C-alpha cells in the first residue's frame, strides 16, 4: 500500500537519482574526447562489478552468497543482463548521439513502463494521485526532450530510439529485480553483485563477438571519465537496489527518474562546449519537480 512506504525509500531513491544523474554528464565528456560507447559500457561495468565484489566479500565473510538459491540468483542474473547490459548499451549510444541531458531525459520516461509492468506482473497498487504524479513527471521529461537542447552538433529523430529502448529495458530490469526481492530475503549487495557480474560477462561476450573488445581505437584517456562514471553508477545503483528492497517499483522508479535534474545541472556547468541548455529545458525541469512532489505527497 502507498501509505506504508517509509521515508527511507524516498531517501534512497533520491540518492540514486543524484548519482545516476551525474554519471551521464561525466560519460559524455569521455565520449566527446573520442571514447566509444562500447568502451564506456565495459569500463563502467568493470568498475561497478569490482567494487561490489570487494564490498560483498569484505562484509559477508567466507560465504558471501549464503541463503541465495539458484532460482533467485537466476532472477537477478536476468535483471542484470537486461538493465545493466542491454539497457546500458542503448543508454550509452543515446548519450553519444543526443547528449547527456537529452538522452537521460528520454531514458527516464521509464516510470510509465515500470508502473504498468509492476501493476500487471507484481500486483502493486497505484493510487490515482500516484498515477497523476507519474504522468506529470513524464510530461516534464517530454518537455525536456523537446527543448531543442542536447548535443550541439545536432541529432536525428531516429536517434531517440536508443534512450527509449533503454527506458523500456531499464523498467523491465527493475521489475524483475523487485520480484527477486519479494520471493527471497536476498540482500541488496548480493543481488547487485550477481546482476552486475552477469551483465559484465554478457557485455564482454558481446564485445568479443562483434570485434569491439579492445580493438575500436578508443583513446585511453577517455577511460578515466568512464571510470568516474562507474564510481557514481556504483553508488547510485546500490542505493536503487536498497530502495527496491524496501519499497515498491511504483515509488522507487519515478523518484529515481528525477536524475535528469542532476544531469542537466552538471551539463550546464561543465559541458557547455558540447551540450545546449535552453529555456524550454528549464521549464521541463520545473515540471519534473512538480511531478515528483505530487508522487511523494500521495505515496507518503
Order of alpha helices (4+ residues) and beta strands (2+ residues): alpha-alpha-alpha-alpha-alpha-alpha-alpha-beta-alpha-alpha-alpha-alpha-alpha-beta-alpha
